[in-house]
Amino acid sequence: MNCRKDALRNRLFGCLNSAPSELVRPVPFRVLIADDHAAVRGLLRVLLENHQDWQVCGEAENAFEAVAKASQLKPDLIILDLAMPVMDGTSRRS
């Protein structure tokens, strides 16, 4: 494997323990939640943070804010509502 693939694999899965079936991720997956409804963001945060391998690193109220936070926070995953005011999840602006 090349260096980039090795780095990605290590970032996602960590290293192998003594038993090959045991994969250990050294840090939790960082998630950014983007939804215009505070109640939905709150529910998603509670659901994700109840799992030890997930960490909510930020929240955004629209896709414009999500783009800014994603470039700042560098999350592993973005949960994005497709229908939001200001800029929705399907728009692309330069």
N, C-alpha and C positions, 0 to 999 in steps of 0.2 A: 504494500500500500504506500501511496505517497504521503508526504508530511501533512498535507492539508486534510486528507481523509483520516489519518491517525489522530490528528488534533481534534477533529470533529467527533470521532468515536470516543476518545478519552473524555471530551467535554460532556457527551451525552451519557456514557456508561461507566466512566471511571476505569479502574483496572480490574482484572480478574483476580479473585481470591484463589485459595488453594483448590477449590472445586470449580471446574469450568462453568457449571450451571449457575453459579452465584455472581451476578453482575452488581457492582456497587457504584453508585453515582455519588461522587464526593460532595457536590453542592446541589441544592434543589433547583428545579426548573423555574426560571423567572418568568412571570406572566404579567402582561399589561392588559387591562380590561378597558374596553372602549364601548360605552353605551350611554345614551342620553337620559336614561332613567336611573336615578340614584338607588332605588330599591333593587333593580336588577344587578347593578354593580355590587351592591352590598351582599346580595344573595350569592353571587358568583364568588366573591371574596371569601365568604364563610365556607362555601363548599370546597374551594381550592385549598384554603389554609388548614382545613381539617385533615388534609393529606400531607404527611411529612415531607414528601418529595416535591411539593409545589410551594412557591412563594409568590405572592402578588407584589410586584415591584412598583406598580403605579396604576392610576385610573385616569380616564379621559372622558369628557362629555360629548365629544364629536370627533370625527376623523381628522380634522385639521389639528386639534390638540393631540390626538393619538400619534400623528406623524412626528410632531415636535418631541413628544415624550419618548417615542420609540428610538429616535436618533440620539437622545440624551441617555436613556436608561439601558439600551441594548438588550431588550428582553429576548428570551428563547422562543416565546410564543405570544401572539396577540389574539385575544378574543375580541372580535370586532362586529358590532351591530351594523347591518347593512343599510338600515333606514334611520338616519339621524339628521337633525337640523344643522345648519351652517355648512357642513360638508359631510356627506354620507360615506359609508364604507365602500361604495363602488366608484366614487369619483377619484380622478387623478389630476392633481394640479402641480405645476412646476414651481 
